[in-house]
């Protein structure tokens, strides 16, 4: 299904993305900033995520309850996320309440008060979140693998550490917010039943022009292998990862194909080899983490401690077999990815996130050429990525 898409940089510097969907009475709205964990210094890792939490805690016009209530009592869903290269605040609600969505989210990114008491309270909340992530073996190994793939700040989880969180005070939060949340770094993305001129009018009238410059992060990759023992877990949690092209490179589509081929579903090669044929695991799942300045694919396997070596060798063996990949299987995977992409875009929220991701990568209009990009990938492109010379692996095992 085709929809009308608009992109405009307003006079105040703010970028507006809009996809019009007249056939639905729902709208998804997001304000996002071109900044995330990868841009932070090691000693302040988690600052972007901290700011994200605090923007829901009150503005000069609304307290925390009023922010959530105004959205939810209109039937909306309110949430946000912090990535390595983006931080976003979004809601999904009936399109007749678009003005509420714009006003509440706009207020959040323009007028936060960063109340001292709320800063300290939310610090404790995030410290508990860090503990929660550590206590979940699957989440923990996914967080850990970035330190096995990247040096510096990108090697730390976006949420930060206990030490870095404790070193961030209100003054640092305000300083960084004023530096980051300028209009030239802000994106307003709307998908649904609305009018482009109304969205632009709101953004032009609500935000005064402000400018700041954000330097691209310095990404330094490496590969490491490690194992950690822990009491209280019954299963070995293994994650295997390798570097792939970033989102600015067309070969990132080959990385997506390889991920789907190896561990993208029940019919994938590794799911069949590890679970179906050998019964070595329950969970076998692939993940494709590709952003503007970096990319990696990872494979998670939950298995028994004594089978870790066997699983690792099976993974490596399957990658070697990609040298024999044929056109028929390649076309099957392309069709699979194109179908998944269409299903994701059917939902306004999924499309909103897709547009934001493409905008951050500097290729927003290419978002509508996904099928063409996938179709353009050749056998040799996939085989080249599969022939990596080194990889990273981390395993959490029972003590």
C-alpha positions in Angstrom: 0.0 0.0 0.0 1.3 3.4 -1.0 1.1 6.5 1.3 2.1 10.1 0.8 5.4 11.0 2.4 6.7 14.5 3.2 10.0 15.7 4.7 10.8 19.3 5.4 13.4 21.2 7.4 11.6 24.2 8.9 12.9 27.7 9.2 13.6 27.1 12.8 15.8 24.1 11.9 13.5 21.3 13.1 13.0 18.4 10.7 9.5 17.1 10.1 8.7 13.7 8.7 5.2 12.8 7.8 3.4 9.8 6.2 -0.2 10.4 5.6 -2.6 7.5 6.1 -6.2 8.6 5.4 -7.5 5.0 5.8 -6.9 4.9 9.5 -8.1 6.9 12.5 -4.9 6.4 14.4 -1.8 8.5 14.6 1.7 7.7 15.8 3.8 10.8 16.9 7.4 11.0 18.0 9.9 13.7 18.9 13.4 12.5 18.6 16.9 14.0 19.0 20.0 13.0 17.0 21.9 11.9 20.0 22.3 8.8 22.1 24.7 6.7 24.2 27.5 6.4 21.6 28.2 10.2 21.8 28.8 10.2 25.5 32.0 10.1 27.4 32.7 6.9 29.4 32.4 8.7 32.7 28.9 10.0 31.8 27.5 7.0 30.0 23.8 6.8 30.6 23.2 10.5 30.5 21.0 10.4 27.5 18.9 7.6 29.0 18.7 9.6 32.3 17.4 12.6 30.4 14.9 10.5 28.7 13.5 9.3 32.0 13.4 12.8 33.4 11.4 14.3 30.5 8.4 12.2 31.7 8.7 13.6 35.2 7.4 17.1 34.7 7.6 20.3 32.7 6.9 24.0 33.6 3.3 23.3 32.4 2.6 19.7 33.6 3.6 17.3 36.3 4.4 13.6 35.7 0.8 12.5 36.3 -0.6 15.1 33.9 1.8 14.1 31.2 0.7 10.5 31.2 -3.0 11.2 32.0 -3.5 13.6 29.1 -2.3 10.9 26.6 -3.8 7.8 28.3 -7.2 9.2 29.0 -7.6 9.9 25.3 -6.9 6.2 24.6 -3.2 6.7 23.8 0.0 4.9 24.6 3.0 6.8 25.8 6.6 5.6 25.8 10.2 6.4 24.8 13.6 4.9 24.2 17.2 5.7 24.1 19.5 4.2 21.5 23.2 4.7 20.8 22.5 7.4 18.1 18.9 8.5 18.9 16.6 9.3 21.8 12.9 9.4 21.2 9.6 10.2 22.9 6.5 8.8 21.3 2.8 8.1 21.6 0.1 6.4 19.6 -3.5 7.5 19.9 -6.7 8.2 18.0 -6.0 10.7 15.3 -8.7 13.1 16.4 -6.4 13.8 19.4 -3.3 14.7 17.4 -3.2 18.1 18.9 -2.9 16.6 22.4 -0.1 14.3 21.3 1.9 17.2 19.7 1.3 19.5 22.7 2.3 17.0 25.4 5.3 15.7 23.6 6.4 19.1 22.5 6.1 20.4 26.0 8.3 17.5 27.2 11.2 18.2 24.9 10.9 21.9 25.2 10.1 22.7 28.9 11.4 20.0 31.3 12.2 21.4 34.8 14.5 18.6 36.0 13.3 19.0 39.6 16.1 18.2 42.0 14.0 15.7 44.0 12.9 13.9 40.8 16.5 13.7 39.6 17.5 11.9 42.7 14.4 9.7 42.7 14.8 8.7 39.1 18.5 8.0 39.6 17.4 5.3 42.1 14.9 3.9 39.6 17.6 3.6 36.9 20.0 1.9 39.4 17.3 -0.6 39.9 16.9 -1.0 36.2 20.6 -1.8 35.9 20.2 -4.5 38.5 17.1 -5.9 36.7 19.0 -6.1 33.4 21.9 -7.9 35.2 19.5 -10.3 36.8 18.1 -11.4 33.4 20.7 -13.6 31.8 19.5 -13.1 28.2 19.4 -9.3 28.6 22.8 -9.4 30.4 24.7 -11.2 27.6 23.1 -8.9 25.0 24.3 -5.9 26.9 27.7 -7.4 27.5 28.5 -8.3 23.9 28.9 -4.6 22.9 32.0 -4.4 25.1 33.3 -7.4 23.2 32.7 -5.6 19.9 33.6 -2.0 20.6 36.0 0.1 22.6 35.2 3.2 24.5 31.6 4.5 25.2 29.9 2.3 22.6 31.3 -0.7 24.5 29.2 0.2 27.5 25.4 -0.4 27.8 23.3 2.6 26.9 21.8 2.7 30.4 25.2 3.4 31.9 26.9 1.9 35.0 26.3 2.5 38.7 29.5 4.6 38.9 28.6 6.8 35.8 25.0 7.3 37.1 26.2 8.4 40.5 28.5 10.9 38.9 25.8 12.7 36.9 24.2 15.7 38.8 21.4 18.1 37.9 23.8 20.7 36.5 25.3 18.2 34.1 21.8 17.1 33.0 20.7 20.7 32.3 24.0 21.5 30.5 23.7 18.5 28.2 20.0 19.0 27.6 20.5 22.6 26.4 23.4 21.4 24.2 21.5 18.5 22.6 17.9 19.5 22.4 18.2 22.4 19.9 15.9 22.6 17.0 18.5 21.7 14.4 18.9 18.3 16.2 15.2 17.7 16.7 13.0 15.5 14.5 9.2 15.4 14.6 7.8 12.3 13.0 4.1 11.7 12.4 2.4 8.7 10.7 -1.4 8.5 10.3 -4.5 10.5 9.5 -3.4 14.1 9.7 -2.4 17.1 7.5 1.2 18.0 6.8 0.5 21.8 6.9 -1.0 21.5 10.4 2.0 19.6 11.8 4.4 22.1 10.3 2.4 25.0 11.6 2.5 23.6 15.1 6.3 23.0 15.0 7.0 26.4 13.5 4.9 28.2 16.1 5.9 26.1 19.1 9.7 26.0 18.7 12.1 29.0 18.4 15.2 28.4 16.4 18.2 27.2 18.3 21.4 25.6 17.1 24.2 23.4 18.4 26.7 21.1 16.8 27.1 17.5 17.7 30.3 15.8 16.6 30.0 12.3 15.2 31.1 9.6 17.7 34.5 8.0 17.3 33.8 4.3 16.7 36.6 1.8 17.4 35.8 -1.9 16.9 37.6 -4.9 18.2 36.8 -8.6 18.9 37.0 -10.4 22.3 36.0 -13.7 23.6 35.1 -14.4 27.2 33.2 -16.4 29.8 31.6 -15.5 33.1 30.4 -17.9 35.8 27.4 -17.1 38.0 25.5 -18.8 40.8 21.8 -19.1 40.4 21.6 -19.8 36.7 20.8 -23.2 35.3 21.6 -22.6 31.7 24.5 -21.3 29.6 23.6 -18.1 27.8 25.8 -17.7 24.7 26.0 -14.8 22.4 28.0 -14.8 19.2 28.6 -11.6 17.2 30.4 -10.2 14.2 30.8 -6.7 12.7 28.8 -5.8 9.6 28.4 -2.6 7.4 26.7 0.4 9.0 23.4 1.9 7.8 25.1 4.4 5.5 26.4 1.4 3.4 24.1 -0.4 1.0 25.8 -3.7 2.0 23.9 -3.4 5.3 21.1 -5.1 3.5 23.3 -8.1 2.8 23.9 -8.2 6.6 20.1 -8.3 7.2 19.8 -11.2 4.7 22.6 -13.1 6.4 21.0 -12.6 9.8 17.7 -13.9 8.6 19.3 -16.8 6.9 21.3 -17.9 9.9 19.0 -17.3 12.8 16.0 -15.3 11.7 13.2 -17.8 12.5 12.2 -21.4 13.0 13.3 -22.3 9.4 16.7 -20.6 9.7 19.9 -22.7 9.4 21.0 -22.4 13.0 17.6 -23.0 14.5 17.3 -26.2 12.5 20.9 -27.4 13.2 21.0 -26.6 16.9 17.5 -27.1 18.1 15.6 -29.2 15.6 18.3 -31.7 14.6 20.4 -31.9 17.8 18.1 -30.7 20.6 20.9 -28.6 22.1 18.8 -25.5 22.9 15.4 -24.1 23.3 16.2 -20.5 22.3 18.1 -19.8 19.1 17.6 -16.2 17.9 19.5 -13.8 15.6 19.6 -10.0 16.0 20.6 -7.3 13.5 21.9 -4.2 15.2 22.7 -1.6 12.5 23.0 2.1 13.1 24.4 5.1 11.3 28.0 4.7 12.4 28.3 1.0 13.3 26.7 -2.4 12.7 26.8 -6.0 14.0 24.9 -9.2 13.9 24.5 -11.4 16.9 23.2 -14.9 17.6 21.8 -15.9 21.0 21.7 -19.5 22.1 20.5 -20.9 25.5 22.1 -24.3 26.0 23.7 -26.5 28.7 27.1 -25.7 30.0 28.6 -28.9 28.6 27.3 -28.1 25.1 28.8 -24.6 24.8 31.8 -25.7 22.7 29.7 -27.8 20.5 27.3 -25.0 19.8 30.1 -22.6 19.0 31.6 -25.0 16.5 28.2 -25.5 14.9 27.8 -21.8 14.4 31.2 -21.5 12.8 30.5 -24.5 10.6 27.2 -23.0 9.3 28.9 -19.8 8.4 31.5 -21.7 6.4 28.6 -23.3 4.5 27.4 -19.9 3.3 30.1 -20.2 0.6 27.7 -22.7 -1.0 24.7 -20.4 -0.8 22.6 -20.6 -4.0 20.3 -18.2 -5.8 17.2 -20.1 -4.9 17.8 -19.9 -1.1 18.9 -16.2 -1.4 15.6 -15.4 -3.2 13.6 -17.1 -0.4 15.3 -15.1 2.3 14.8 -11.8 0.3 11.0 -12.6 0.0 10.9 -13.3 3.8 12.5 -10.0 4.7 10.4 -8.0 2.3 7.3 -9.7 3.8 8.4 -8.9 7.4 9.1 -5.3 6.4 5.6 -4.9 4.9 4.0 -6.3 8.0 6.0 -4.0 10.2 5.1 -0.9 8.1 1.4 -1.8 8.2 1.4 -0.5 11.8 1.8 3.3 12.1 4.1 2.9 15.1 6.3 0.5 13.2 6.5 2.9 10.3 7.2 5.8 12.6 10.2 4.0 14.0 11.4 2.9 10.6 11.3 6.5 9.4 13.2 7.8 12.4 15.9 5.2 11.9 16.3 6.0 8.3 16.4 9.8 9.0 19.2 9.2 11.6 21.2 7.3 8.9 20.7 10.1 6.5 18.7 8.1 4.0 15.0 8.7 4.8 13.6 8.4 1.3 15.5 5.1 0.9 13.1 3.8 3.5 10.6 3.5 0.8 13.0 1.6 -1.4 13.5 -1.3 1.0 12.3 -4.0 -1.5 14.6 -2.6 -4.2 17.6 -2.5 -1.9 17.0 -6.0 -0.7 16.5 -7.2 -4.3 19.8 -5.6 -5.4 21.9 -7.7 -3.0 24.0 -10.4 -4.8 25.2 -13.8 -3.6 28.7 -12.5 -3.4 27.6 -9.7 -1.0 26.2 -12.1 1.5 29.1 -14.5 1.2 31.6 -11.8 1.8 30.0 -10.7 5.1 29.8 -14.4 6.2 33.5 -14.8 5.6 34.5 -12.7 8.6 38.0 -13.2 9.8 37.2 -12.8 13.5 34.2 -12.7 15.8 33.2 -12.0 19.4 31.6 -14.4 21.8 30.5 -14.1 25.4 29.0 -16.9 27.5 27.4 -16.7 31.0 27.5 -20.2 32.5 26.4 -21.7 35.8 29.1 -21.8 38.5 
